[in-house]
């Protein structure tokens, strides 16, 4: 999942409790999924992960009524992002873990030439080269491969 630097900082600081996305053909995130965080902007790298808690899918107005409350870390600019979409999702952030170091876009492309980060998000399954060559070894190294199962 690609996330802008300011929102990633909020997630890993424990401030932002929901990540919002427009739904446009991408598979819906399921509760319990592991979200690998690619930070866009100047960072351009994979920095950590979090577990998806509750996942709400509905029209933007309904999603907004669920998540725009004190203590959720969801700011007004999130409304500007989801408004006008046919459907949106809110993914509850659980157990955010920042990796010890960022895996930069340049490092990823040395292993997977031409790799492009997702515009929003995409499913990453076992057998996917990004998972097998980068994410799985990171998760094994830090004892995360069985953390949520």
Residue, then its C-alpha position, 0 to 999 in steps of 0.5 A: x500500500x502506497x502512503x504519503x510520508x505525513x500519513x505514514x508517520x502518523x500511522x507508525x506514531x500510533x496517531x492515525x487509526x484508519x487508512x482510507x481508500x477509494x475502491x476502484x477494482x482493487x481487491x477489498x482488504x480483509x480483516x487480519x491482512x498484513x499491509x506492507x507500507x510503501x512510503x511515497x514522496x521523498x522516502x520512496x521505500x518500504x518502511x514497515x507494516x500493520x495488520x488490518x483490523x476492522x474494514x468498512x466498505x460503503x459510500x464515502x459519506x458513511x465511511x466518513x461518519x464512522x472514522x471522523x471522530x476525535x482520537x482516530x487521527x483522520x483529518x479533514x483532508x481525508x474527506x477531500x480524498x474519498x468524496x465523490x468516489x462510488x465506494x470507499x473503505x476504511x482500514x483500521x490500523x492495528x499493530x503498526x511495526x516500522x522495520x529497522x531500515x527502509x528498503x528503498x525503491x532503488x534497492x527494490x529495483x536492483x532485485x526486481x528491475x522495473x518494479x513500480x509501487x502501486x498507485x493505491x494498493x494491490x494484493x501481494x500473495x506468496x509466490x509474488x517476486x516482491x513477497x518472496x525476494x524482499x518481504x518474506x525474508x524481512x518478516x522472517x528476520x524480525x520474527x514477523x512471519x507468524x506474528x498474526x496467524 
